[in-house]
């Protein structure tokens, strides 16, 4: 068969490109496009029957499209580069890559269907990889009105997650984290915002948890509260419900910017009948009580000071 000119081949190889005669193998037809010079396109194998395309390598079983070769010629090399120019008639979605897998109408199960997969086939002996990134949204992707490094649009449903990190490695975010809102709640200074629901933090090693939310006034409150300032920390294991530990250089364990502190419930302890922890404070209409020695009922020591009207 005579040589056939094929547009799109590298300069200097078009005239030498040849289309090999088709080879029949059952219902599969194969054609190979080869460049005459080694500097050009080495091989393009097209399997029409199975819709298989292979560049620079024989087709492997279970692969519909494969690119293989050496990445060289520049300090920054690309195995595949998609750099199409979007024309003025494209006014809807312009997608550089689209994956829409389908399954055959047969009785079978696919244990995992992955639209995009990233990994590392092999690391050659002696080579060093400083940083390996599975997916990178570069900082230059900022020219649109809205720019999303990753956008998940899955609706809430059992077994559905917009973001799921199943590995045990740490997760890092340099920017603010907002849940239920796209704007910062408090004057542009908060780094963690939750709006429209509660935020619960639980330590699985012990039954301690704290549930928080912002109320309509933008105040952080207990998740079950409706009034501003109703903040609660609870534990099912007993002990201190709220602990503040002093660190080196701090002025005091607790600092209040207001001019009052309120203990809602009154209580009248006695050394004979009330357990206590040293430093614990209680009150009633006539006295303020301070526990000076920790112990059970009969062992704890409570002291009191009389209150006079001012």
C-alpha positions as CSV (number, residue, x, y, z in Angstrom):
1,X,0.0,0.0,0.0
2,X,1.3,3.4,-0.9
3,X,2.3,6.0,1.7
4,X,-0.5,8.1,3.0
5,X,-0.1,11.7,4.2
6,X,-1.7,12.2,7.6
7,X,-2.1,15.7,9.1
8,X,-1.1,16.3,12.7
9,X,2.2,14.5,12.6
10,X,5.4,16.4,13.7
11,X,7.1,18.5,11.0
12,X,9.2,16.5,8.6
13,X,7.4,13.2,9.1
14,X,4.2,13.7,7.3
15,X,5.5,12.5,4.0
16,X,7.0,9.4,5.5
17,X,4.0,8.3,7.4
18,X,2.4,5.2,6.2
19,X,-0.9,3.4,6.9
20,X,-0.3,-0.3,7.2
21,X,-2.9,-2.7,5.6
22,X,-5.7,-3.7,7.9
23,X,-5.3,-7.1,9.6
24,X,-8.4,-9.2,10.2
25,X,-8.5,-11.2,13.4
26,X,-12.0,-12.5,14.0
27,X,-14.2,-9.4,14.2
28,X,-11.2,-7.2,15.2
29,X,-9.5,-5.0,12.7
30,X,-6.2,-3.3,13.5
31,X,-4.3,-0.5,11.8
32,X,-0.9,1.0,12.6
33,X,0.2,4.5,11.8
34,X,4.0,4.8,11.9
35,X,6.4,7.8,11.3
36,X,9.4,7.2,9.1
37,X,11.8,9.1,11.4
38,X,12.6,8.2,15.0
39,X,12.2,11.9,16.0
40,X,8.5,11.8,15.0
41,X,5.6,9.8,16.3
42,X,6.8,6.3,16.9
43,X,3.6,4.3,16.7
44,X,-0.1,4.7,17.0
45,X,-1.9,1.4,17.2
46,X,-5.7,1.5,16.6
47,X,-7.9,-1.5,17.4
48,X,-11.2,-0.7,15.8
49,X,-13.1,-3.6,17.0
50,X,-12.3,-3.1,20.7
51,X,-11.9,0.7,20.6
52,X,-8.3,0.5,21.8
53,X,-5.7,3.2,21.2
54,X,-2.1,2.8,22.2
55,X,0.8,5.3,21.9
56,X,4.4,4.0,21.8
57,X,3.6,0.7,23.4
58,X,1.7,-2.6,22.6
59,X,-1.8,-2.7,23.9
60,X,-2.2,-4.3,27.3
61,X,-5.2,-6.4,28.3
62,X,-7.9,-4.4,30.1
63,X,-6.7,-1.1,28.8
64,X,-8.6,1.0,26.2
65,X,-6.1,3.9,26.0
66,X,-2.5,3.8,27.0
67,X,0.4,6.3,26.7
68,X,3.9,5.0,27.3
69,X,7.3,6.3,26.7
70,X,10.0,8.6,28.2
71,X,9.3,12.1,29.6
72,X,12.3,14.2,28.6
73,X,13.3,17.3,26.8
74,X,12.5,19.8,29.5
75,X,12.9,20.3,33.3
76,X,9.0,20.5,33.3
77,X,7.6,17.7,31.2
78,X,4.0,16.7,30.5
79,X,2.9,13.2,29.5
80,X,-0.5,14.5,28.3
81,X,-1.2,18.2,27.7
82,X,-4.8,19.4,27.1
83,X,-4.7,23.1,26.0
84,X,-7.7,23.7,23.9
85,X,-9.0,27.2,23.2
86,X,-12.6,27.6,24.1
87,X,-14.5,29.3,21.2
88,X,-17.3,31.9,21.5
89,X,-20.1,29.4,20.7
90,X,-19.3,27.4,23.9
91,X,-21.5,29.2,26.4
92,X,-22.5,26.4,28.6
93,X,-20.0,23.9,30.1
94,X,-16.5,23.7,28.7
95,X,-15.0,20.5,30.0
96,X,-11.4,19.6,29.4
97,X,-11.8,16.0,30.7
98,X,-15.1,14.2,31.2
99,X,-15.6,10.7,32.7
100,X,-19.1,9.1,32.3
101,X,-18.7,5.4,32.8
102,X,-21.5,3.0,32.1
103,X,-22.2,-0.6,33.0
104,X,-23.6,-3.3,30.8
105,X,-27.2,-4.5,31.2
106,X,-26.1,-7.8,32.8
107,X,-26.2,-9.4,36.2
108,X,-22.8,-8.7,37.7
109,X,-21.1,-6.6,40.4
110,X,-18.3,-4.1,40.1
111,X,-16.7,-3.8,43.6
112,X,-15.3,-0.3,43.0
113,X,-15.8,2.1,40.1
114,X,-13.2,4.9,40.0
115,X,-13.5,7.8,37.6
116,X,-10.0,9.1,38.3
117,X,-7.2,7.1,39.9
118,X,-3.8,8.3,41.0
119,X,-0.9,6.3,42.3
120,X,2.7,5.4,41.7
121,X,3.6,2.4,39.5
122,X,7.3,2.3,40.5
123,X,10.1,4.4,41.8
124,X,13.4,3.7,40.1
125,X,16.5,2.8,42.2
126,X,18.5,6.0,43.0
127,X,15.7,8.4,42.0
128,X,14.2,10.9,44.5
129,X,10.8,12.4,44.5
130,X,10.6,15.5,46.6
131,X,6.8,16.1,46.4
132,X,4.2,13.8,44.9
133,X,0.7,15.4,44.3
134,X,-2.3,13.3,43.3
135,X,-4.3,16.3,42.2
136,X,-3.2,20.0,42.0
137,X,-5.4,23.0,41.5
138,X,-2.7,25.7,40.8
139,X,-2.9,29.2,42.2
140,X,-3.3,30.6,38.7
141,X,-6.8,29.0,38.5
142,X,-8.3,32.2,39.8
143,X,-9.7,34.1,36.8
144,X,-13.4,33.2,37.1
145,X,-16.0,34.8,39.2
146,X,-16.1,31.7,41.3
147,X,-13.1,29.4,41.5
148,X,-13.2,25.9,43.2
149,X,-10.1,23.8,43.6
150,X,-12.5,20.9,44.1
151,X,-16.3,20.9,43.8
152,X,-18.4,18.1,45.2
153,X,-22.2,18.3,44.4
154,X,-23.5,15.1,45.9
155,X,-26.8,15.4,47.8
156,X,-27.1,14.2,51.4
157,X,-27.8,10.5,51.4
158,X,-26.7,7.4,53.2
159,X,-23.3,6.3,52.0
160,X,-22.6,9.6,50.1
161,X,-19.7,11.9,50.9
162,X,-18.6,15.0,49.0
163,X,-15.2,14.6,50.7
164,X,-14.0,11.4,52.2
165,X,-10.4,11.0,53.5
166,X,-10.1,7.4,54.6
167,X,-6.3,7.5,55.2
168,X,-4.8,8.0,58.7
169,X,-2.5,10.8,57.5
170,X,-3.1,14.3,58.9
171,X,-5.2,16.8,56.9
172,X,-4.0,20.4,56.5
173,X,-5.9,23.5,55.6
174,X,-4.1,26.9,55.5
175,X,-7.3,28.8,54.9
176,X,-10.4,29.2,57.0
177,X,-13.0,26.4,57.3
178,X,-16.7,27.2,56.9
179,X,-19.5,24.8,57.3
180,X,-23.0,25.8,56.3
181,X,-21.9,29.3,55.2
182,X,-19.7,30.9,52.6
183,X,-19.0,34.0,54.7
184,X,-17.2,34.5,58.0
185,X,-19.5,34.9,60.9
186,X,-17.7,37.2,63.2
187,X,-16.1,40.3,61.6
188,X,-13.8,38.4,59.3
189,X,-11.6,37.1,62.1
190,X,-12.9,33.6,62.7
191,X,-11.0,30.6,61.2
192,X,-13.8,28.0,61.9
193,X,-17.4,28.8,61.2
194,X,-20.4,26.5,61.6
195,X,-23.9,27.9,60.7
196,X,-27.2,26.1,60.5
197,X,-26.3,23.1,62.7
198,X,-24.3,21.9,65.6
199,X,-20.6,21.1,65.8
200,X,-19.8,18.2,68.1
201,X,-16.4,17.2,69.2
202,X,-16.0,13.8,70.8
203,X,-12.9,12.0,72.2
204,X,-13.5,8.3,71.5
205,X,-11.0,7.3,74.2
206,X,-13.3,8.8,76.9
207,X,-17.0,9.7,77.0
208,X,-16.4,13.5,76.8
209,X,-18.1,15.6,74.2
210,X,-19.0,19.2,73.5
211,X,-21.8,20.4,71.2
212,X,-21.6,24.0,69.9
213,X,-23.5,26.2,67.5
214,X,-23.9,29.9,66.6
215,X,-27.2,31.5,67.5
216,X,-29.0,34.1,65.5
217,X,-26.9,36.9,67.1
218,X,-23.6,35.2,66.0
219,X,-22.8,34.0,69.5
220,X,-21.3,30.6,70.1
221,X,-23.7,28.7,72.4
222,X,-24.5,25.2,73.5
223,X,-26.1,23.2,70.7
224,X,-29.3,22.6,72.6
225,X,-29.8,26.3,73.6
226,X,-31.9,29.1,72.3
227,X,-30.7,31.9,74.6
228,X,-27.5,33.7,74.0
229,X,-24.8,32.7,76.5
230,X,-26.1,29.3,77.3
231,X,-22.9,27.3,77.0
232,X,-22.6,23.7,78.3
233,X,-19.9,21.1,78.5
234,X,-21.0,17.7,79.6
235,X,-19.4,14.3,80.5
236,X,-20.8,10.9,81.3
237,X,-17.8,9.9,83.3
238,X,-18.1,12.5,86.2
239,X,-15.2,14.7,87.3
240,X,-14.7,18.3,86.1
241,X,-17.1,19.5,83.5
242,X,-14.9,22.3,82.4
243,X,-11.2,22.7,83.0
244,X,-8.8,25.5,82.1
245,X,-5.1,24.8,82.4
246,X,-2.7,27.7,82.9
247,X,0.3,27.9,80.6
248,X,3.6,29.6,81.1
249,X,3.4,33.3,80.7
250,X,-0.4,33.6,81.1
251,X,-1.7,36.2,83.5
252,X,-4.4,34.0,85.1
253,X,-6.2,30.7,84.6
254,X,-9.5,32.5,83.7
255,X,-9.9,36.1,82.6
256,X,-13.3,37.7,82.2
257,X,-13.7,40.8,80.2
258,X,-17.0,41.6,81.9
259,X,-17.6,42.7,85.5
260,X,-19.5,39.7,86.8
261,X,-19.6,35.9,87.0
262,X,-22.8,33.9,87.7
263,X,-23.4,30.6,89.3
264,X,-27.0,29.8,88.6
265,X,-28.0,27.2,91.2
266,X,-27.7,27.8,94.9
267,X,-26.5,25.0,97.3
268,X,-25.9,24.7,101.0
269,X,-23.0,22.2,101.6
270,X,-21.9,20.9,105.0
271,X,-18.7,19.1,105.9
272,X,-20.7,16.2,107.3
273,X,-23.0,15.6,104.4
274,X,-21.4,17.1,101.2
275,X,-18.5,15.7,99.2
276,X,-16.3,18.4,97.6
277,X,-13.1,19.3,95.8
278,X,-10.7,21.8,97.1
279,X,-11.4,25.2,95.5
280,X,-15.1,24.4,94.8
281,X,-17.4,27.4,95.4
282,X,-21.1,27.3,96.2
283,X,-23.6,29.9,97.6
284,X,-27.0,30.3,99.2
285,X,-29.0,33.3,100.4
286,X,-26.9,33.7,103.6
287,X,-23.4,32.5,102.8
288,X,-20.7,31.8,100.2
289,X,-19.0,28.4,100.7
290,X,-15.5,27.3,99.7
291,X,-14.2,23.7,99.9
292,X,-10.7,23.7,101.3
293,X,-10.1,19.9,101.5
294,X,-11.1,17.3,98.9
295,X,-13.0,14.3,100.1
296,X,-16.2,12.4,100.3
297,X,-19.1,13.4,102.6
298,X,-17.7,13.6,106.1
299,X,-14.1,14.0,104.9
300,X,-14.4,17.1,102.8
301,X,-14.0,20.4,104.6
302,X,-16.2,23.3,103.7
303,X,-15.9,26.8,105.1
304,X,-18.3,29.7,104.7
305,X,-18.4,33.5,104.9
306,X,-21.6,35.4,105.8
307,X,-23.2,37.7,103.2
308,X,-24.5,41.1,104.1
309,X,-26.7,43.3,102.0
310,X,-25.1,46.3,100.3
